[in-house]
Amino acid sequence: MEPRTIVSDETQRISLVGLDILVRFGARDTGGALSLLEQHVPEGVGSPLHTIREDKLLLVTAGQLSLQLGSQKHRLEPGDRATIPGGTPHRFWNEGAAEARLLMLILPGGHELYLSEAARLEARQELTGPALQQLLETYGVSILERSE
């Protein structure tokens, strides 16, 4: 990792399945060591049940989030945290009445590349079929069950 400053104008914004994702640090900023994402999760929005190969650390900063880790479900409030080792089935969603926000640290970095490509497919209405399958295989992501 090289020393540098990053101005807010350089923040990448990804819109995917109703989530607003800000890439605060990406793999290119950290020499691949980690990625730090800030996610804004509107009411009724969340991720599907999935696995990724990287480890994740979550910190809820606002609102409430429901989190499924394997078969266990948890309710997270601001300040609550979770560790999700690579390969663990997980999903999160917002059942609250206000937007939730979380910081997601991903080790090693690079998961934002998958999210960016998935958003591009979604914008072209191709977030199914062979294009999605190729993307999932490339980035080591498995969708186990669609969001409720």
C-alpha positions as MATLAB code, in Angstrom:
seq = 'MEPRTIVSDETQRISLVGLDILVRFGARDTGGALSLLEQHVPEGVGSPLHTIREDKLLLVTAGQLSLQLGSQKHRLEPGDRATIPGGTPHRFWNEGAAEARLLMLILPGGHELYLSEAARLEARQELTGPALQQLLETYGVSILERSE';
ca = [
       0.000    0.000    0.000;
       1.315    3.430   -0.926;
       0.687    6.575    1.120;
      -1.880    8.871   -0.507;
      -4.911   10.976    0.186;
      -8.230   10.381   -1.523;
     -10.623   13.284   -2.005;
     -14.364   12.722   -1.797;
     -14.761   13.432   -5.537;
     -12.953   10.132   -6.170;
     -15.521    8.068   -4.230;
     -17.073    5.438   -6.464;
     -20.859    5.067   -6.053;
     -22.573    1.774   -6.966;
     -26.351    1.297   -7.128;
     -27.341   -2.359   -6.990;
     -30.644   -4.072   -6.081;
     -31.818   -0.935   -4.271;
     -28.596   -0.504   -2.271;
     -26.538    2.673   -2.498;
     -22.900    1.621   -2.027;
     -19.993    4.033   -1.592;
     -16.520    2.589   -2.098;
     -14.565    4.428    0.611;
     -11.423    2.340   -0.015;
     -11.108   -0.083   -2.903;
      -8.488   -2.669   -3.729;
      -6.672   -0.192   -5.964;
      -6.377    2.221   -3.003;
      -4.938   -0.416   -0.654;
      -2.786   -2.561   -2.919;
      -5.472   -5.257   -2.719;
      -5.265   -5.531    1.080;
      -8.872   -4.547    1.806;
     -11.991   -2.747    0.679;
     -14.167   -0.494    2.836;
     -17.729    0.015    1.646;
     -20.417    2.264    3.092;
     -23.882    0.929    2.314;
     -27.158    2.819    2.562;
     -30.025    0.340    2.875;
     -33.555    1.738    2.363;
     -36.564    0.225    4.118;
     -37.464   -3.173    2.635;
     -34.142   -3.597    0.774;
     -31.384   -6.127    1.356;
     -29.053   -8.674   -0.125;
     -29.879  -12.222   -1.177;
     -28.535  -15.144    0.847;
     -25.048  -15.617   -0.557;
     -21.444  -16.547    0.083;
     -18.243  -14.829   -0.994;
     -14.681  -16.070   -0.714;
     -13.464  -13.000    1.233;
     -13.927  -12.261    4.942;
     -16.330   -9.443    5.921;
     -16.604   -7.263    9.001;
     -19.858   -5.299    9.393;
     -20.584   -2.267   11.563;
     -24.101   -0.813   11.653;
     -23.835    2.999   11.846;
     -27.521    3.999   11.595;
     -30.949    2.383   11.634;
     -31.595   -1.297   12.195;
     -30.576   -4.272   10.108;
     -31.572   -7.898   10.195;
     -28.686  -10.260    9.512;
     -28.778  -13.937    8.708;
     -25.573  -15.896    9.357;
     -26.047  -19.493    8.287;
     -29.428  -20.442    9.761;
     -29.318  -17.894   12.617;
     -31.029  -14.498   12.369;
     -29.929  -11.432   14.339;
     -31.195   -7.871   14.764;
     -28.417   -5.254   14.650;
     -28.617   -1.712   16.036;
     -26.140    1.180   15.584;
     -22.772    0.154   16.973;
     -23.473   -3.580   16.610;
     -20.905   -5.555   14.634;
     -20.586   -8.914   12.932;
     -17.744  -11.005   11.554;
     -18.454  -13.142    8.504;
     -15.681  -15.540    7.477;
     -15.360  -16.257    3.762;
     -17.706  -19.023    2.621;
     -20.331  -18.309    5.316;
     -23.908  -18.074    3.985;
     -25.242  -14.646    4.931;
     -27.650  -11.865    4.026;
     -28.845   -8.594    5.499;
     -32.017   -6.593    5.058;
     -33.770   -3.552    6.475;
     -37.139   -4.221    8.119;
     -37.108   -0.858    9.886;
     -38.983    2.335    9.093;
     -35.848    4.344    8.261;
     -32.787    3.924    6.097;
     -30.030    1.834    7.665;
     -26.332    2.335    7.060;
     -23.397    0.047    7.550;
     -19.680   -0.056    6.995;
     -18.367   -3.244    5.464;
     -14.671   -4.089    5.617;
     -13.739   -6.856    3.170;
     -10.441   -8.747    3.339;
      -8.719   -9.032    0.956;
      -9.967   -6.170   -1.216;
     -11.609   -6.344   -4.601;
     -15.238   -7.248   -3.890;
     -16.244   -3.798   -5.135;
     -15.204   -4.951   -8.625;
     -17.882   -7.660   -8.468;
     -20.479   -5.179   -7.181;
     -19.637   -2.684   -9.935;
     -19.932   -5.336  -12.648;
     -23.204   -6.641  -11.170;
     -24.591   -3.074  -11.181;
     -23.603   -2.726  -14.827;
     -25.463   -5.958  -15.653;
     -28.493   -4.810  -13.649;
     -28.585   -1.499  -15.552;
     -28.644   -3.476  -18.823;
     -31.310   -5.833  -17.384;
     -28.893   -8.762  -17.662;
     -28.659   -9.682  -13.976;
     -29.699  -13.247  -14.812;
     -28.549  -16.024  -17.107;
     -25.079  -16.667  -18.516;
     -23.668  -13.175  -17.918;
     -24.507  -13.343  -14.212;
     -23.230  -16.912  -13.910;
     -19.889  -15.903  -15.438;
     -19.630  -12.948  -13.064;
     -20.380  -15.109  -10.015;
     -17.741  -17.654  -11.045;
     -15.135  -14.962  -11.736;
     -15.507  -13.371   -8.303;
     -16.226  -16.461   -6.185;
     -19.781  -15.479   -5.254;
     -22.663  -17.930   -4.815;
     -26.285  -16.758   -4.645;
     -28.040  -19.323   -2.452;
     -31.498  -17.775   -2.229;
     -33.058  -14.566   -3.494;
     -34.092  -11.823   -1.034;
     -37.453  -12.178    0.684;
];
